[in-house]
Amino acid sequence: MVRADNPEDGRSAIVTITQSGSSLLQQRRQERNAFLARAVESLTDDEKLVLARAAELIERITARG
């Protein structure tokens, strides 16, 4: 992360992610996605259906905002 003073507002700063930070973020996302894929794969077919329905409901609820 690189932090620099905001030239337009001295009370704030501009923060920019570095290449190494971006790479780390990408790696963590891939690890999380792999973990979730394994977790879903371990569910029964009925549990997968419940999860899919829950995801639809969450999407519908959050779309109203």
N, C-alpha and C positions, 0 to 999 in steps of 0.2 A: 504494500500500500504506500502510495506517495501522497503526502499532505502538503498543500500549498495555501497560502493566504489568498482569500478572495479579493481581487483588486477592486471590486465594486462594492464590497461590504466587509469592512475590517472586523466585524463581529463573527464572521463565519469563515470556513475553510472549504477548499475544494479537495476532495479525496478521490484518487484514481487508483484502480487496482493495477498491480504490476503483472508482468508476464508470468512470474513464478506463482503469484497469488491466483491468477486465472487458471494456470495449470493445476494447482492444488484443488481449486474449486471443481474443475472438470473431473479430476480423479475421484473426489469425494462423491460427486453426483453419480458417477459410474458405479462406485461401490454401493451406494444407497439403492440404486436401481437394481443391481444384481441381488442384493439382499431381499428387496421386495419381490423380485421375480421368484426367488427360491421359496419365500414365505407363501406366496400365492400358489405356487406349484404343489405345496404340501397340503393344501386345503382339499376337502372332499368336493365332489361336483356340486352337492347341495350348498356347501359353504361358498363356493365360487359364485353361484347364482345369487345368494344373499348379498355378497359383496358387490356384484355388478348392479343389483337393484339399489343398494345403498349409495353407490357412486352416482347413479342417475338422480337419486333424490337430493344428494348434496349439490350436484350441478344445478338442478332446478332451483333449489333454495338460494344458492349464491348468485344466480343469474338475475335475481329480482333487485339486487342492490343498485 
